[in-house]
Amino acid sequence: MLLHISSRDEWAESRRRGTIAPRSLTEVGFVHCSDVGSVHLPANSFYRGRTDLVLLVVDPARTGSPVRWEPGRPEHPSGVWFPHVYGPIAVDAVVAVHDFPPSDDGVFRLPRALAEV
Protein backbone atom coordinates (compact mmCIF):
# COMPACT_ATOMS: atom_id res chain seq x y z
CA MET A 1 0.00 0.00 0.00
CA LEU A 2 1.01 3.59 -0.66
CA LEU A 3 0.40 6.45 1.75
CA HIS A 4 -0.47 9.99 0.71
CA ILE A 5 -0.63 12.93 3.13
CA SER A 6 -3.55 15.26 2.52
CA SER A 7 -5.40 17.97 4.40
CA ARG A 8 -9.01 17.15 5.28
CA ASP A 9 -10.15 19.92 2.91
CA GLU A 10 -8.02 18.58 0.03
CA TRP A 11 -9.40 15.09 0.64
CA ALA A 12 -12.98 16.42 0.56
CA GLU A 13 -12.22 18.19 -2.73
CA SER A 14 -10.63 15.02 -4.16
CA ARG A 15 -13.73 12.99 -3.27
CA ARG A 16 -15.92 15.60 -4.98
CA ARG A 17 -13.70 15.59 -8.08
CA GLY A 18 -13.16 11.80 -8.14
CA THR A 19 -9.36 12.03 -8.30
CA ILE A 20 -6.46 13.02 -6.10
CA ALA A 21 -4.56 15.65 -8.08
CA PRO A 22 -2.57 17.88 -5.70
CA ARG A 23 -0.55 20.88 -6.80
CA SER A 24 2.57 18.69 -7.06
CA LEU A 25 1.05 16.93 -10.06
CA THR A 26 1.24 20.11 -12.16
CA GLU A 27 4.42 21.40 -10.49
CA VAL A 28 6.63 18.28 -10.70
CA GLY A 29 4.51 15.83 -12.69
CA PHE A 30 3.63 13.35 -9.97
CA VAL A 31 1.77 12.81 -6.71
CA HIS A 32 4.10 12.35 -3.73
CA CYS A 33 3.49 9.18 -1.73
CA SER A 34 5.32 7.21 0.94
CA ASP A 35 5.27 3.80 2.55
CA VAL A 36 4.80 2.91 6.21
CA GLY A 37 8.53 3.15 6.89
CA SER A 38 9.04 6.57 5.35
CA VAL A 39 5.85 8.63 5.76
CA HIS A 40 7.21 10.34 8.87
CA LEU A 41 10.05 11.90 6.83
CA PRO A 42 7.99 14.19 4.56
CA ALA A 43 5.44 14.72 7.34
CA ASN A 44 8.08 16.11 9.68
CA SER A 45 9.91 18.01 6.93
CA PHE A 46 6.95 19.69 5.26
CA TYR A 47 3.91 19.56 7.56
CA ARG A 48 5.28 20.52 10.98
CA GLY A 49 2.60 22.20 13.07
CA ARG A 50 -0.31 21.03 10.89
CA THR A 51 -3.26 19.50 12.69
CA ASP A 52 -5.62 19.17 9.71
CA LEU A 53 -4.03 16.15 8.03
CA VAL A 54 -5.25 12.73 7.03
CA LEU A 55 -3.24 9.82 5.75
CA LEU A 56 -4.75 8.16 2.69
CA VAL A 57 -3.98 4.46 2.21
CA VAL A 58 -3.83 3.85 -1.53
CA ASP A 59 -3.86 0.53 -3.37
CA PRO A 60 -1.16 0.98 -6.06
CA ALA A 61 -2.92 -1.45 -8.40
CA ARG A 62 -5.98 0.80 -8.48
CA THR A 63 -4.41 4.26 -8.93
CA GLY A 64 -5.12 4.44 -12.67
CA SER A 65 -1.65 6.00 -13.14
CA PRO A 66 1.92 4.65 -13.26
CA VAL A 67 3.78 4.29 -9.95
CA ARG A 68 7.57 4.67 -9.89
CA TRP A 69 9.85 4.25 -6.87
CA GLU A 70 12.48 6.99 -6.93
CA PRO A 71 15.17 8.39 -4.61
CA GLY A 72 14.02 10.87 -2.00
CA ARG A 73 15.01 14.48 -1.68
CA PRO A 74 18.44 15.47 -0.37
CA GLU A 75 17.03 16.35 3.07
CA HIS A 76 15.92 12.72 3.56
CA PRO A 77 18.35 9.97 4.60
CA SER A 78 20.40 8.46 1.81
CA GLY A 79 18.92 5.33 0.31
CA VAL A 80 15.26 6.15 1.02
CA TRP A 81 13.09 5.72 -2.05
CA PHE A 82 9.53 7.03 -2.37
CA PRO A 83 6.64 6.00 -4.61
CA HIS A 84 5.62 8.70 -7.06
CA VAL A 85 2.33 8.40 -8.93
CA TYR A 86 2.63 9.90 -12.42
CA GLY A 87 -0.92 11.07 -12.89
CA PRO A 88 -4.03 11.65 -10.82
CA ILE A 89 -4.99 8.92 -8.35
CA ALA A 90 -8.50 7.53 -8.62
CA VAL A 91 -10.39 8.15 -5.37
CA ASP A 92 -11.55 4.52 -5.58
CA ALA A 93 -7.91 3.49 -5.00
CA VAL A 94 -8.13 4.85 -1.43
CA VAL A 95 -8.85 1.85 0.80
CA ALA A 96 -8.59 3.62 4.18
CA VAL A 97 -8.29 7.10 5.67
CA HIS A 98 -6.58 7.79 9.01
CA ASP A 99 -6.39 11.01 10.98
CA PHE A 100 -2.74 12.09 10.99
CA PRO A 101 -2.13 14.52 13.86
CA PRO A 102 1.34 15.14 15.27
CA SER A 103 2.16 13.57 18.64
CA ASP A 104 2.17 15.71 21.78
CA ASP A 105 5.84 16.54 21.10
CA GLY A 106 4.92 17.87 17.64
CA VAL A 107 6.49 14.96 15.76
CA PHE A 108 4.56 12.91 13.20
CA ARG A 109 4.61 9.15 13.67
CA LEU A 110 2.88 6.35 11.82
CA PRO A 111 -0.68 5.96 13.17
CA ARG A 112 -0.98 3.00 15.51
CA ALA A 113 -3.62 1.37 13.28
CA LEU A 114 -1.08 1.19 10.43
CA ALA A 115 1.85 0.22 12.64
CA GLU A 116 -0.04 -2.85 13.86
CA VAL A 117 -0.88 -4.18 10.40
Secondary structure by P-SEA (a helix, b strand, c coil): cbbbbbcaaaaaaaaaaccccccccccccbbbbbccccaaaaaaaccccccbbbbbbcccccccbbbbbbbccccccccbbbbbbccccccccccbbbbbbbccccccccccccccc
